Amino acid sequence: MELPGFVELKRNLKKDMSSFPAVTAAVIGDCATQHFSAALAGWGYTVGIRYDIFDSDYDQIDAQTMDPSSELYSHAPQNVIIVNCTQRLYEDFCAFPPERRAEFADTKAAAIESVWKRICDSVRTRIIQLDFPEWDDRVFGDYASRTPESFIYQLRRLNGLISDRAKEYKNLFISDICGIQSRIGEQALRDDKMYCVGKLPFRTDALPLIAKHITDIILAASGRFKKCAVLDLDNTLWGGVIGDDGMDGIQIGELGTGHAFTEFQRWLKELKNRGIILCVCSKNNDSTAREPFLNHPDMVLRLEDISVFVANWQDKATNILSIRDTLNIGLDSMVFIDDNPFEREAVRSLVPGITVPDLPESPEDYVSFLRGEDLFGTASFSSEDRARTDQYRAEAERVGLRSRCADYGEYLRSLEMVAEAKPFDSFSFPRISQLTQRSNQFNLRTVRYSEQDIADLAADPGCITLYFKLRDRFGDHGLISVVVMKKRGKELFVDTWLMSCRVLKRGMEEFIVNKMISVAREAGFGRVIGEYVPTAKNSMVADIYPRLGFTPAGDNLYSADTASFTPNQTYITEEK
C-alpha cells in the first residue's frame, strides 16, 4: 500500500469526520510532537476514525503525569502515546556520570516505568510507548557492541528492558519505531536539522508510517484486525501450475526460484502458529491441488495447516464467500493473496470489505512486501491462538455433518456438546481480555477490557463473572463466551455478554442465558437486566434478549424475573 504523504494527512484534518467513531488520545513526549499528532489525526481519516487528541507541550511528560489536575488526565484519553526520542536520550547519556555509564539503561528504564505507573494509577487507558530507534555515535566504533560504556550498547539494552517491563502492564503496547527504521533506514527516519531547530525528532516523510503503526495498535486492541489469509496455489505457494507441470515440475525447495516459495510458506506457517487462519481457494481439481500438500517433500505447509481447503472451477469470489460462511467471520478480517492481477481485481470488486494486496511480480519479493504491508498485527496473544487452525478445521467437518442430517435438531444432538461455566480465573485472563477486544458481532454492549481490567472485575465483590467453554465430538472450541453481571440492589445488570460467532446457533446462547438466570437466582437476585447497545457490526444480536425470554423495558433494556423464567431448550449439557 502506498502511504499518503504528510501534507495529504494535514489536508485530511479539514475534511468532515463527524460521522466517524471518536478515539480519544493524548500525546506526551520529551521532544516536540505537534507534527506527530497532526499526522496521527490525519491518518485517522484514512481508516475511518476521528481522533480527539490532546497534544502536550514540549518536554512535559513529568508535569502532565505527576499533576492529578493536568490536561492529560482531564482529557480522560482512551490512549496515551509516549514519544521518547533517541536524540534526547543521547543528551541524557552524555550528561550521565562516565563512571556509571553501565547503569544508564537501568536508570532510564526505571524512569520510563515510573511514568507508566503514574498513568495507570490516575486514569484507565491504553498506553503506547515508542521504543528508541538505534543511533550509534561511533565513539567506540565497532567495539561499541562489546562495552557497556558505549551509547549504542545502553540504547539496545534499554529497548530490551522496556520490552521486558512492558509485559507486566496488560494495557501497555510498544510501537516498534526501531523496526520501522530497520526497514526505511536511519536517514529516512531522523531529521537532525529539524531537531536542532525545533526539537522535532522524525522526518515528516516518515510520520505517515509511524501514524499507521500506532493506529494499527489501537484498531487491533479495539477488535479491528485480520484473522484469515485466503491463499491461491499456482505461482503463489509454488512456482508453476500443478495441473500442467505435475509434482516434479512445480518450483519449490532450496534451488532457484523454488527457494522464494519455500520462504513464503515458512512465513505463512509462522502466521498460522500465531493464530492466523490459513485457507486455500484455487481453481483446480481438488485431488490435484491437494497432492503437493500430501506428497511433495519440500512443502512446508501441509493439509493440517489449512483450515478450509476449496479447490474447484467456480469463480474465486463465490468460493471466498463460502469460506467466510464456513468460518463465520467478517469479510473485513480476511486477506486474499493471489499472484494473478485479474483474480485480485475480480475478488476486490465482488467481495466488498476483503483486503487484497497487490503482490509484486517477483516471488522473491512476496515476503518482504507482505511484511511491509503489516496486515496481520495483533494486540494480544494467548495459548488458544495456537489451536485456532484445528478448531476451524473441525468446524468444516461440522458443516459437512450438518448437510447430512435430516433436521437441525438431529444435527445439534449428534454433536454431543458439553459446556463448562466458571468464574474468571487468572489463567484465563489473557483469553477473556482478547475476546472482549476481538468480538464485534455477538457483543451486546461492546465494552473492551484489558487484562488488568479483567483482573479487577474478577476481584470486585460487586460483580459476578462467568466464562464459558464448549466442546463436541469433533473437538474443543475453547473459551468462547464471557459474561459480566454487576450488582444493583436486588438486580443484576449484564454489563458484558459476548460470544465467538463460530459457535452461533448451536444452543450456546440459550445455555448461557439459562446459566445467567440460575446463577442470579441462586445468589438471591430477583431480576436480571440486559441491554443492547447497537453498533455498526452487532445487529445480529439486536433481538437476542426478547428471543430468549426477556421482556422489553424501554431504551434497549430488557428484564427477566429469575423466579418465573422458563429455561430455553438447548442440546448442550453442563460439565459439573
C-alpha positions as CSV (number, residue, x, y, z in Angstrom):
1,M,0.0,0.0,0.0
2,E,1.4,3.4,-1.0
3,L,1.0,5.7,2.0
4,P,-0.2,9.3,1.7
5,G,2.3,12.0,2.4
6,F,2.4,14.2,5.5
7,V,0.9,17.1,3.5
8,E,-2.0,15.0,2.4
9,L,-2.6,13.9,6.1
10,K,-2.7,17.5,7.1
11,R,-5.3,18.2,4.4
12,N,-7.4,15.4,5.9
13,L,-7.7,17.4,9.1
14,K,-10.0,19.8,7.2
15,K,-12.3,17.0,5.9
16,D,-15.6,16.1,7.6
17,M,-15.0,13.3,10.0
18,S,-18.1,13.9,12.1
19,S,-19.7,10.6,11.2
20,F,-16.6,8.6,12.2
21,P,-16.3,7.0,15.7
22,A,-14.2,9.1,18.0
23,V,-11.0,7.9,19.5
24,T,-9.5,10.0,22.3
25,A,-5.7,10.2,22.7
26,A,-3.1,12.1,24.5
27,V,0.4,12.6,23.1
28,I,3.3,13.4,25.5
29,G,7.0,13.5,24.8
30,D,10.4,14.7,25.6
31,C,10.5,16.3,22.2
32,A,8.2,18.4,20.1
33,T,5.2,16.3,19.0
34,Q,2.9,18.7,17.1
35,H,3.7,17.2,13.6
36,F,3.5,13.7,15.1
37,S,0.0,14.5,16.4
38,A,-1.1,16.1,13.2
39,A,0.0,13.0,11.2
40,L,-1.9,10.7,13.6
41,A,-5.1,12.7,13.4
42,G,-4.8,12.9,9.6
43,W,-4.2,9.1,9.4
44,G,-7.5,8.6,11.3
45,Y,-9.4,9.8,8.2
46,T,-7.8,7.1,6.1
47,V,-9.2,4.3,8.3
48,G,-12.5,5.9,9.3
49,I,-11.9,7.1,12.8
50,R,-11.9,10.6,14.3
51,Y,-9.0,11.3,16.6
52,D,-9.6,13.7,19.5
53,I,-6.0,14.4,20.6
54,F,-4.6,16.4,23.5
55,D,-1.0,17.2,22.4
56,S,1.1,18.2,25.3
57,D,3.7,21.0,25.2
58,Y,7.4,20.2,24.7
59,D,9.0,18.0,27.4
60,Q,6.1,17.9,29.7
61,I,5.9,14.1,30.5
62,D,6.6,14.5,34.2
63,A,4.5,17.7,34.6
64,Q,1.5,16.0,32.9
65,T,1.7,12.7,34.6
66,M,2.5,14.0,38.2
67,D,-0.2,16.6,38.4
68,P,-3.7,15.0,39.1
69,S,-5.4,18.0,37.6
70,S,-3.3,18.1,34.4
71,E,-4.7,18.5,30.9
72,L,-3.7,14.9,30.3
73,Y,-6.0,13.5,33.0
74,S,-8.7,16.0,32.3
75,H,-8.8,14.8,28.7
76,A,-9.5,11.2,30.0
77,P,-7.9,9.7,26.9
78,Q,-8.5,6.1,25.8
79,N,-4.9,6.1,24.6
80,V,-1.8,7.8,26.0
81,I,1.1,7.8,23.5
82,I,4.6,8.4,24.9
83,V,7.2,9.7,22.5
84,N,10.7,9.4,23.9
85,C,13.3,10.3,21.2
86,T,16.9,9.0,20.7
87,Q,18.3,12.5,20.3
88,R,17.2,13.4,23.9
89,L,18.4,10.0,25.1
90,Y,21.9,10.8,23.8
91,E,21.9,14.1,25.6
92,D,21.0,12.4,28.8
93,F,23.6,9.8,28.3
94,C,26.3,12.4,27.8
95,A,25.3,14.1,31.0
96,F,25.4,10.8,32.9
97,P,28.5,10.3,35.1
98,P,31.1,8.5,33.0
99,E,31.9,6.1,35.8
100,R,28.2,5.0,36.0
101,R,27.5,4.6,32.3
102,A,26.9,0.9,32.7
103,E,23.9,1.7,34.8
104,F,22.4,4.2,32.3
105,A,19.8,1.8,30.7
106,D,18.6,0.5,34.0
107,T,18.2,4.0,35.4
108,K,16.3,5.2,32.3
109,A,14.1,2.2,32.2
110,A,13.1,2.8,35.8
111,A,12.2,6.4,35.0
112,I,10.1,5.3,32.0
113,E,8.3,2.7,34.1
114,S,7.6,5.3,36.8
115,V,5.7,7.3,34.1
116,W,3.6,4.2,33.2
117,K,2.8,3.6,36.9
118,R,1.7,7.2,37.4
119,I,-0.6,7.0,34.4
120,C,-2.1,3.6,35.4
121,D,-2.7,4.9,38.9
122,S,-4.5,8.0,37.6
123,V,-6.6,7.0,34.6
124,R,-7.9,3.9,32.9
125,T,-6.3,4.0,29.5
126,R,-4.2,2.2,26.9
127,I,-0.5,3.2,26.9
128,I,1.5,3.1,23.7
129,Q,5.2,3.6,24.3
130,L,7.5,4.3,21.3
131,D,10.8,2.5,21.6
132,F,14.1,4.1,20.7
133,P,15.4,3.9,17.1
134,E,19.0,3.0,17.0
135,W,21.8,5.6,16.6
136,D,25.5,5.0,17.1
137,D,27.7,7.9,17.9
138,R,30.7,5.8,16.8
139,V,32.8,6.9,19.7
140,F,33.8,3.2,20.2
141,G,33.5,2.2,16.6
142,D,32.7,-1.5,16.2
143,Y,33.8,-2.2,19.7
144,A,30.7,-0.4,20.9
145,S,28.6,-3.6,21.0
146,R,31.0,-5.2,23.4
147,T,31.3,-2.5,26.1
148,P,28.6,-1.2,28.5
149,E,30.3,2.2,28.3
150,S,29.0,2.9,24.8
151,F,25.8,4.6,23.9
152,I,24.6,2.1,21.4
153,Y,25.1,-0.8,23.9
154,Q,23.0,1.1,26.5
155,L,20.3,2.0,23.9
156,R,19.9,-1.6,22.8
157,R,19.8,-2.7,26.5
158,L,17.2,-0.1,27.2
159,N,14.9,-1.2,24.4
160,G,15.2,-4.8,25.8
161,L,14.3,-3.6,29.3
162,I,11.3,-1.7,28.0
163,S,10.0,-4.8,26.3
164,D,10.6,-6.9,29.4
165,R,8.9,-4.5,31.8
166,A,6.0,-3.9,29.4
167,K,4.9,-7.5,29.9
168,E,3.9,-6.6,33.4
169,Y,1.4,-4.0,32.2
170,K,-1.5,-5.6,30.4
171,N,-2.8,-2.3,28.9
172,L,0.7,-1.3,27.5
173,F,1.9,-1.7,24.0
174,I,5.2,-1.0,22.3
175,S,5.3,0.8,19.0
176,D,8.3,-0.6,17.2
177,I,10.0,2.6,15.8
178,C,13.3,0.7,15.8
179,G,11.7,-1.8,13.5
180,I,10.4,1.0,11.2
181,Q,14.0,2.4,11.0
182,S,15.4,-1.0,10.0
183,R,13.0,-1.0,7.0
184,I,13.3,2.6,5.8
185,G,16.8,3.5,7.0
186,E,18.1,5.9,9.6
187,Q,18.4,8.9,7.3
188,A,14.7,8.4,6.2
189,L,13.6,8.5,9.8
190,R,15.7,11.1,11.6
191,D,15.8,14.8,10.9
192,D,18.8,16.2,12.7
193,K,18.2,19.7,11.3
194,M,14.6,19.9,12.4
195,Y,15.6,18.5,15.8
196,C,18.2,21.3,16.2
197,V,15.8,23.9,15.1
198,G,12.5,22.7,16.6
199,K,13.2,19.5,18.7
200,L,11.3,17.5,16.0
201,P,12.9,14.0,16.0
202,F,11.3,12.5,12.9
203,R,11.3,13.5,9.2
204,T,7.8,14.4,8.1
205,D,8.1,11.9,5.3
206,A,8.3,9.1,8.0
207,L,5.4,10.3,10.1
208,P,2.6,8.7,8.0
209,L,4.2,5.3,8.5
210,I,4.6,5.9,12.2
211,A,1.0,7.1,12.4
212,K,-0.2,4.0,10.6
213,H,1.7,1.7,13.0
214,I,0.2,3.4,16.1
215,T,-3.3,3.4,14.7
216,D,-2.9,-0.3,13.8
217,I,-2.2,-1.0,17.5
218,I,-5.3,1.0,18.5
219,L,-7.5,-0.7,16.0
220,A,-6.2,-4.2,16.9
221,A,-6.8,-3.6,20.6
222,S,-10.4,-2.4,19.6
223,G,-11.2,-5.5,17.7
224,R,-10.3,-4.5,14.1
225,F,-7.7,-6.8,12.8
226,K,-7.1,-9.6,10.2
227,K,-7.8,-13.2,11.2
228,C,-7.6,-15.1,8.0
229,A,-5.3,-15.5,4.9
230,V,-7.0,-17.0,1.8
231,L,-4.3,-18.4,-0.5
232,D,-4.1,-19.1,-4.2
233,L,-1.8,-22.1,-5.1
234,D,-0.3,-22.0,-8.6
235,N,2.5,-19.4,-8.8
236,T,1.6,-18.2,-5.3
237,L,2.5,-21.1,-2.9
238,W,4.7,-22.8,-5.5
239,G,6.0,-21.9,-9.0
240,G,4.3,-23.3,-12.0
241,V,0.9,-24.9,-12.5
242,I,0.3,-28.2,-10.7
243,G,-2.3,-29.4,-13.2
244,D,0.1,-28.9,-16.1
245,D,3.6,-29.4,-14.7
246,G,2.9,-32.2,-12.2
247,M,4.5,-32.8,-8.9
248,D,8.0,-33.0,-10.4
249,G,7.6,-29.8,-12.4
250,I,6.5,-27.2,-9.8
251,Q,9.1,-24.9,-8.3
252,I,9.6,-25.3,-4.5
253,G,12.6,-26.2,-2.3
254,E,16.0,-24.8,-2.0
255,L,17.0,-24.5,-5.6
256,G,16.5,-21.4,-7.8
257,T,13.1,-19.7,-7.7
258,G,11.8,-22.5,-5.6
259,H,13.5,-21.1,-2.6
260,A,11.3,-17.9,-2.7
261,F,8.2,-20.0,-2.5
262,T,9.6,-22.1,0.4
263,E,10.4,-18.9,2.2
264,F,6.9,-17.7,1.6
265,Q,5.4,-20.9,3.0
266,R,7.7,-20.6,6.1
267,W,6.3,-17.1,6.8
268,L,2.8,-18.3,6.3
269,K,3.4,-21.2,8.7
270,E,4.6,-18.8,11.4
271,L,1.4,-16.8,10.9
272,K,-0.6,-20.0,11.3
273,N,1.4,-20.8,14.5
274,R,0.5,-17.4,15.8
275,G,-3.2,-17.9,15.2
276,I,-3.9,-16.7,11.7
277,I,-6.4,-18.9,9.9
278,L,-5.0,-20.2,6.6
279,C,-7.4,-21.2,3.8
280,V,-6.9,-22.3,0.2
281,C,-9.0,-21.0,-2.7
282,S,-7.8,-22.4,-6.0
283,K,-9.2,-23.0,-9.5
284,N,-8.1,-26.7,-9.7
285,N,-9.3,-30.2,-9.4
286,D,-9.5,-30.9,-5.7
287,S,-7.3,-34.1,-5.7
288,T,-4.7,-32.4,-7.9
289,A,-4.5,-29.3,-5.7
290,R,-4.1,-31.4,-2.5
291,E,-1.3,-33.6,-3.9
292,P,1.7,-31.4,-3.1
293,F,0.4,-30.9,0.5
294,L,0.3,-34.7,0.9
295,N,3.3,-35.9,-1.0
296,H,5.8,-33.2,-2.1
297,P,8.9,-33.5,0.2
298,D,9.7,-29.8,0.0
299,M,6.3,-28.4,1.1
300,V,6.5,-26.5,4.3
301,L,2.7,-26.2,4.6
302,R,0.7,-29.4,5.0
303,L,-3.0,-30.1,4.9
304,E,-3.2,-29.9,8.7
305,D,-2.1,-26.3,8.5
306,I,-5.1,-25.4,6.3
307,S,-8.4,-24.8,8.0
308,V,-10.6,-24.7,4.9
309,F,-9.5,-26.2,1.5
310,V,-11.5,-25.2,-1.5
311,A,-10.3,-26.3,-5.0
312,N,-12.8,-26.3,-7.8
313,W,-13.7,-24.5,-11.0
314,Q,-16.1,-21.9,-9.6
315,D,-15.1,-18.2,-9.5
316,K,-13.0,-17.3,-6.5
317,A,-15.4,-14.6,-5.2
318,T,-18.1,-17.3,-4.7
319,N,-15.6,-19.6,-3.1
320,I,-14.4,-16.9,-0.7
321,L,-17.9,-16.2,0.4
322,S,-18.4,-19.9,1.0
323,I,-15.2,-19.9,3.1
324,R,-16.4,-16.9,5.0
325,D,-19.7,-18.7,5.8
326,T,-17.8,-21.8,7.0
327,L,-15.6,-19.8,9.3
328,N,-18.3,-17.4,10.3
329,I,-16.0,-14.4,10.3
330,G,-16.3,-11.0,8.7
331,L,-15.0,-10.3,5.3
332,D,-13.1,-7.3,6.7
333,S,-11.0,-9.7,8.7
334,M,-9.9,-11.7,5.6
335,V,-6.9,-11.2,3.3
336,F,-6.9,-12.7,-0.2
337,I,-3.3,-13.5,-1.6
338,D,-3.1,-14.3,-5.3
339,D,-0.4,-13.7,-7.9
340,N,-2.9,-13.1,-10.7
341,P,-3.9,-9.4,-11.1
342,F,-7.2,-10.5,-12.8
343,E,-8.2,-12.7,-9.9
344,R,-7.3,-10.0,-7.4
345,E,-9.4,-7.3,-9.2
346,A,-12.3,-9.7,-9.6
347,V,-12.3,-10.5,-5.8
348,R,-11.7,-6.9,-4.9
349,S,-14.8,-5.8,-6.9
350,L,-17.1,-8.7,-6.0
351,V,-16.2,-9.2,-2.3
352,P,-16.5,-5.8,-0.6
353,G,-14.5,-5.5,2.6
354,I,-11.9,-8.1,2.0
355,T,-8.2,-6.9,1.8
356,V,-6.5,-7.8,-1.5
357,P,-2.8,-6.8,-1.5
358,D,-1.1,-6.4,-5.0
359,L,1.7,-8.9,-4.8
360,P,4.9,-7.9,-6.7
361,E,5.6,-9.8,-9.9
362,S,8.7,-11.5,-8.5
363,P,8.1,-14.2,-5.9
364,E,11.4,-13.4,-4.3
365,D,9.7,-10.2,-3.1
366,Y,6.5,-11.7,-1.7
367,V,7.6,-12.0,1.9
368,S,9.3,-8.6,2.2
369,F,6.3,-6.9,0.5
370,L,3.8,-8.6,2.8
371,R,5.9,-7.9,5.9
372,G,5.9,-4.2,4.9
373,E,2.1,-4.2,4.5
374,D,1.9,-5.4,8.1
375,L,-1.6,-6.8,7.6
376,F,-1.7,-9.2,10.5
377,G,-0.8,-7.1,13.5
378,T,-2.3,-8.1,16.9
379,A,-2.7,-6.6,20.3
380,S,-2.8,-9.8,22.2
381,F,-1.7,-13.5,22.0
382,S,-2.9,-16.4,24.1
383,S,-2.3,-20.2,24.1
384,E,-5.7,-20.7,22.4
385,D,-4.4,-18.9,19.3
386,R,-2.1,-21.8,18.6
387,A,-5.1,-24.1,18.4
388,R,-7.2,-22.0,16.0
389,T,-6.4,-24.0,12.9
390,D,-7.6,-27.2,14.4
391,Q,-10.7,-25.5,15.7
392,Y,-11.7,-24.2,12.2
393,R,-10.8,-27.5,10.5
394,A,-13.2,-29.2,12.9
395,E,-15.8,-26.5,12.0
396,A,-15.5,-27.5,8.4
397,E,-16.3,-31.1,9.5
398,R,-19.3,-29.9,11.4
399,V,-20.6,-28.1,8.3
400,G,-20.3,-31.4,6.4
401,L,-22.2,-33.3,9.1
402,R,-25.0,-30.7,9.1
403,S,-25.6,-31.3,5.4
404,R,-26.1,-35.0,6.1
405,C,-28.6,-34.7,9.0
406,A,-32.3,-34.8,8.3
407,D,-33.1,-31.7,10.5
408,Y,-31.2,-29.2,12.6
409,G,-32.3,-30.7,15.9
410,E,-30.8,-34.0,14.8
411,Y,-27.6,-32.2,13.9
412,L,-27.3,-30.5,17.3
413,R,-28.0,-33.7,19.2
414,S,-25.3,-35.5,17.1
415,L,-22.7,-33.0,18.1
416,E,-22.7,-34.3,21.7
417,M,-22.0,-30.8,23.1
418,V,-20.7,-30.2,26.6
419,A,-20.2,-26.8,28.1
420,E,-18.3,-25.5,31.1
421,A,-19.1,-22.3,33.0
422,K,-16.7,-20.9,35.6
423,P,-15.9,-17.5,37.3
424,F,-13.0,-15.6,35.9
425,D,-9.6,-17.1,36.9
426,S,-6.1,-15.7,36.5
427,F,-5.2,-18.5,34.0
428,S,-8.0,-17.3,31.6
429,F,-7.4,-13.5,32.0
430,P,-5.5,-13.2,28.7
431,R,-8.1,-15.1,26.6
432,I,-11.0,-13.3,28.3
433,S,-9.4,-9.9,27.6
434,Q,-8.7,-11.0,24.0
435,L,-12.3,-11.9,23.4
436,T,-13.5,-8.5,24.7
437,Q,-11.1,-6.8,22.3
438,R,-11.9,-9.0,19.3
439,S,-15.6,-9.7,19.5
440,N,-17.7,-7.3,17.4
441,Q,-20.8,-9.2,16.0
442,F,-22.1,-11.1,19.0
443,N,-21.4,-8.4,21.6
444,L,-24.3,-6.8,23.3
445,R,-22.6,-3.7,24.7
446,T,-19.1,-3.8,23.0
447,V,-17.1,-3.0,26.1
448,R,-13.4,-3.6,25.8
449,Y,-11.3,-4.7,28.7
450,S,-7.5,-5.1,29.2
451,E,-6.1,-8.0,31.2
452,Q,-5.8,-5.7,34.2
453,D,-9.4,-4.7,33.8
454,I,-10.4,-8.4,33.8
455,A,-8.4,-9.0,36.9
456,D,-10.1,-6.1,38.6
457,L,-13.6,-7.4,37.6
458,A,-12.7,-10.8,38.9
459,A,-11.8,-9.4,42.3
460,D,-14.7,-7.0,42.5
461,P,-17.4,-8.2,45.0
462,G,-19.9,-6.1,43.1
463,C,-19.6,-8.3,40.0
464,I,-20.5,-11.8,39.1
465,T,-18.2,-13.1,36.3
466,L,-18.5,-16.1,34.1
467,Y,-16.6,-17.6,31.2
468,F,-17.9,-20.4,29.0
469,K,-16.1,-23.2,27.2
470,L,-17.6,-25.6,24.7
471,R,-16.5,-28.9,23.2
472,D,-18.2,-31.5,21.0
473,R,-17.3,-34.8,19.3
474,F,-15.2,-33.0,16.7
475,G,-13.0,-31.1,19.1
476,D,-12.7,-28.4,21.7
477,H,-13.8,-24.8,20.9
478,G,-12.0,-23.5,24.0
479,L,-13.2,-20.4,25.8
480,I,-15.9,-18.9,23.6
481,S,-18.1,-16.6,25.7
482,V,-17.8,-14.0,28.5
483,V,-20.4,-12.6,30.9
484,V,-20.0,-9.8,33.4
485,M,-23.0,-9.1,35.7
486,K,-22.9,-6.1,38.1
487,K,-24.9,-6.0,41.3
488,R,-27.6,-3.2,41.5
489,G,-29.6,-3.8,44.7
490,K,-31.8,-6.8,44.0
491,E,-31.0,-6.8,40.3
492,L,-28.1,-7.9,38.2
493,F,-27.1,-5.8,35.2
494,V,-25.5,-7.6,32.3
495,D,-22.5,-5.3,31.7
496,T,-20.9,-7.6,29.2
497,W,-22.1,-10.5,27.2
498,L,-20.1,-11.6,24.1
499,M,-19.6,-14.8,22.3
500,S,-17.4,-16.2,19.5
501,C,-19.5,-16.4,16.3
502,R,-18.1,-19.7,15.4
503,V,-20.5,-21.4,17.9
504,L,-23.5,-19.3,16.9
505,K,-26.9,-21.1,16.6
506,R,-25.9,-24.3,18.4
507,G,-27.9,-23.6,21.5
508,M,-24.9,-21.9,23.3
509,E,-26.7,-18.6,23.6
510,E,-29.7,-20.4,25.2
511,F,-27.4,-22.3,27.5
512,I,-25.7,-19.0,28.6
513,V,-29.0,-17.2,29.3
514,N,-30.2,-20.2,31.3
515,K,-27.0,-20.1,33.3
516,M,-27.2,-16.3,33.9
517,I,-30.7,-16.7,35.4
518,S,-29.9,-19.7,37.5
519,V,-26.7,-18.0,38.9
520,A,-28.7,-14.8,39.7
521,R,-31.5,-16.8,41.4
522,E,-29.1,-18.8,43.5
523,A,-27.3,-15.6,44.6
524,G,-30.6,-14.1,45.7
525,F,-31.3,-11.7,42.9
526,G,-34.9,-11.3,41.7
527,R,-34.2,-9.8,38.3
528,V,-31.6,-9.7,35.5
529,I,-31.4,-6.6,33.3
530,G,-29.8,-6.8,29.9
531,E,-29.0,-4.0,27.5
532,Y,-28.4,-4.0,23.8
533,V,-26.2,-1.1,22.6
534,P,-26.3,-1.1,18.7
535,T,-23.1,-0.7,16.7
536,A,-22.3,-1.0,13.0
537,K,-21.5,-4.7,13.5
538,N,-23.7,-6.2,16.2
539,S,-27.1,-6.1,14.6
540,M,-27.2,-9.9,14.7
541,V,-27.9,-9.7,18.4
542,A,-30.5,-6.9,18.3
543,D,-33.3,-9.3,19.3
544,I,-31.4,-11.8,21.4
545,Y,-32.9,-10.8,24.8
546,P,-36.6,-10.9,23.8
547,R,-36.0,-14.0,21.7
548,L,-34.5,-15.8,24.8
549,G,-37.2,-14.9,27.3
550,F,-36.5,-11.3,28.4
551,T,-39.3,-8.6,28.5
552,P,-38.6,-5.2,26.8
553,A,-38.2,-2.5,29.5
554,G,-37.6,0.6,27.2
555,D,-34.4,2.3,25.9
556,N,-32.9,-1.0,24.6
557,L,-33.2,-2.5,28.1
558,Y,-34.7,-6.0,28.8
559,S,-35.8,-7.7,32.0
560,A,-36.1,-11.3,33.2
561,D,-37.7,-12.3,36.5
562,T,-35.5,-15.1,38.0
563,A,-38.4,-16.9,39.8
564,S,-40.7,-17.2,36.8
565,F,-38.2,-17.5,34.0
566,T,-38.7,-20.6,31.7
567,P,-35.4,-22.1,30.7
568,N,-34.7,-22.2,27.0
569,Q,-34.3,-25.5,25.2
570,T,-30.7,-26.5,24.4
571,Y,-28.9,-29.6,23.4
572,I,-25.9,-28.8,25.5
573,T,-25.1,-30.5,28.8
574,E,-23.1,-28.8,31.5
575,E,-19.9,-30.3,32.9
576,K,-20.0,-30.2,36.7
